[in-house]
Amino acid sequence: MECQNHATKLDQVLNEMDLFKLDLLGLCDTRWPGQGDKLNKNGSTILFSGKGEHEDRLNGVAIIISKNARKSLLEWKPISDRILTVRIKSSVRLITIIQCYAPREVSEEEPKDVFYQELSSTLQKVKKGDIIILMGDLNANVGSNNEEYENIMGQHGLGQRNSNGERLIELCMEHDLIIGGTQFPHKDIHKVTWTSPDQQTQNQIDRIAINKKWRGCLNDVRNKCSADVGSGHHLRNGEAVLTM
């Protein structure tokens, strides 16, 4: 979900988080400068990573952790203004969550290369045995044709694959991840993750992926149409059978 730097919009996000009883919520394009954590009025904590204080306010990622889940937090690392990691304990084993915000499809190739190299490096550094959950606005449309990629995606994607989608598929193949949103049959309205301001274009570009070994923990991935945060991006909800 995208959430730019407006207090009222953050209040909306926190309200929706409480309404849907979410323990963790990832944010992209926050445009908050610096790196740090902040306690919210509802008891949740924001962990954020952005550009330097004196740089242009672009990009930025964050994860909001509920008051209940906060006790399970072991560590977190701000990797860049596009990548942030959180490590938590669960009833099953330790979980590393990687929140990311990829360059747009129309971006030059170089920033895309840099992002995916950094994301791949981040995945390589995850402690062996951890459950990995990769999530965020990857601007990646993988489509529904899973021929030759049956081991990492299902046939329930939406739209046509783009170059960012190809990059995501290659990343998932390299690191043994499955793309969650393609695994579950839903109506298109529950697959769409982004709608253009003129309401004419819809895409499925926000992603949740998990290690293939732990795919059985992921019960469902769909958007929540009723969530209102004043963004073209819809709340992407992943249900996992894990207790923190």
Secondary structure, 3 states (H helix, E strand, C coil): CECCCCHHHHHHHHHHHHHCCCCEEEEECCCCCCEEEEECCCCCEEEEECCCCCCCCCCCEEEEECHHHHCCEEEEEECCCCEEEEEEECCCCEEEEEEEECCCCCCCHHHHHHHHHHHHHHHHCCCCCCEEEEEEECCCCCCCCCCCCCCCCCCCCCCCCCHHHHHHHHHHHHHCEEEHHHCCCCCHHHCCCEECCCCCCEECCEEEEEEHHHHHHEEEEEEECCCCCCCCECEEEEEECCCC
